[in-house]
Amino acid sequence: MDLFDELTHLGVDVSGGVSRLGGNKALYKRLLGSFVKSIKEYDIQIDFDENDYDEIIKKAHAIKGIAGNLSITPLYDGYAQIVSFLRNAEPRNAKEVLKKILPVQNEITACIEKHLN
């Protein structure tokens, strides 16, 4: 299976992402590599401080935006929920979503790294 097939299997809307870029598959691959770097840069841990999560909102919002632009739907949906919960002062609910989304995120980033290295 190639990168795009594996990502599609993981719930990524590859055709939608490539379409957003005018059909440029090479650019999409490069941006997937940048996405992995962004995930590492905006690392969010489940044990974030429930009393001070402004920085987590910023990081989750950034990941949501990047995932949305690349049609990485499972992560976009998860981080959209996290941002919403945190903006509504519901950090425990945000943590529950984060617990569910991190394994998916790890699968997607591992898939990308495997094919781009």
C-alpha positions as semicolon CSV with decimal commas, in nm:
position;residue;x (nm);y (nm);z (nm)
1;M;0,000;0,000;0,000
2;D;0,130;0,346;-0,080
3;L;0,108;0,657;0,140
4;F;-0,220;0,782;-0,001
5;D;-0,388;0,441;0,026
6;E;-0,279;0,399;0,387
7;L;-0,390;0,749;0,482
8;T;-0,727;0,691;0,317
9;H;-0,760;0,371;0,519
10;L;-0,692;0,578;0,834
11;G;-0,978;0,816;0,751
12;V;-0,787;1,093;0,575
13;D;-0,968;1,250;0,279
14;V;-0,661;1,239;0,053
15;S;-0,854;1,321;-0,263
16;G;-1,006;1,625;-0,094
17;G;-0,666;1,741;0,029
18;V;-0,503;1,696;-0,310
19;S;-0,797;1,869;-0,475
20;R;-0,750;2,174;-0,249
21;L;-0,400;2,199;-0,393
22;G;-0,513;2,192;-0,753
23;G;-0,434;1,822;-0,787
24;N;-0,067;1,865;-0,696
25;K;0,016;1,535;-0,523
26;A;0,384;1,625;-0,476
27;L;0,289;1,942;-0,289
28;Y;0,041;1,745;-0,078
29;K;0,317;1,502;0,021
30;R;0,548;1,790;0,116
31;L;0,274;1,947;0,325
32;L;0,212;1,615;0,499
33;G;0,579;1,623;0,602
34;S;0,529;1,975;0,737
35;F;0,220;1,853;0,920
36;V;0,427;1,595;1,109
37;K;0,670;1,868;1,213
38;S;0,379;2,084;1,330
39;I;0,237;1,800;1,538
40;K;0,571;1,771;1,715
41;E;0,593;2,149;1,760
42;Y;0,240;2,181;1,897
43;D;0,262;1,873;2,117
44;I;-0,031;1,850;2,357
45;Q;-0,012;1,619;2,656
46;I;-0,317;1,470;2,826
47;D;-0,200;1,588;3,167
48;F;-0,229;1,960;3,084
49;D;-0,323;2,193;3,369
50;E;-0,702;2,212;3,393
51;N;-0,677;2,558;3,549
52;D;-0,455;2,711;3,282
53;Y;-0,512;2,587;2,930
54;D;-0,488;2,901;2,714
55;E;-0,172;2,764;2,549
56;I;-0,348;2,433;2,479
57;I;-0,629;2,619;2,301
58;K;-0,372;2,787;2,075
59;K;-0,195;2,460;1,998
60;A;-0,518;2,266;1,939
61;H;-0,650;2,544;1,716
62;A;-0,329;2,539;1,510
63;I;-0,343;2,160;1,465
64;K;-0,712;2,181;1,376
65;G;-0,638;2,436;1,105
66;I;-0,351;2,244;0,952
67;A;-0,543;1,916;0,965
68;G;-0,843;2,085;0,804
69;N;-0,638;2,231;0,522
70;L;-0,494;1,888;0,444
71;S;-0,829;1,708;0,490
72;I;-0,693;1,499;0,777
73;T;-1,051;1,462;0,888
74;P;-1,016;1,248;1,203
75;L;-0,772;1,496;1,355
76;Y;-0,961;1,801;1,235
77;D;-1,282;1,670;1,395
78;G;-1,109;1,575;1,719
79;Y;-0,922;1,901;1,761
80;A;-1,235;2,100;1,672
81;Q;-1,407;1,930;1,966
82;I;-1,110;1,994;2,194
83;V;-1,104;2,364;2,106
84;S;-1,478;2,389;2,160
85;F;-1,463;2,217;2,499
86;L;-1,175;2,432;2,616
87;R;-1,339;2,754;2,500
88;N;-1,643;2,648;2,704
89;A;-1,426;2,584;3,011
90;E;-1,469;2,205;2,994
91;P;-1,110;2,079;3,017
92;R;-1,207;1,733;3,138
93;N;-1,417;1,674;2,827
94;A;-1,132;1,804;2,613
95;K;-0,897;1,557;2,779
96;E;-1,133;1,269;2,699
97;V;-1,136;1,362;2,332
98;L;-0,757;1,403;2,339
99;K;-0,720;1,053;2,484
100;K;-0,918;0,915;2,190
101;I;-0,750;1,122;1,920
102;L;-0,383;1,081;2,018
103;P;-0,360;0,715;1,909
104;V;-0,516;0,808;1,573
105;Q;-0,276;1,101;1,544
106;N;0,017;0,871;1,618
107;E;-0,097;0,625;1,350
108;I;-0,133;0,896;1,090
109;T;0,201;1,062;1,168
110;A;0,379;0,723;1,176
111;C;0,231;0,640;0,836
112;I;0,350;0,970;0,691
113;E;0,697;0,933;0,841
114;K;0,728;0,576;0,712
115;H;0,658;0,682;0,356
116;L;0,847;1,010;0,352
117;N;1,172;0,891;0,512
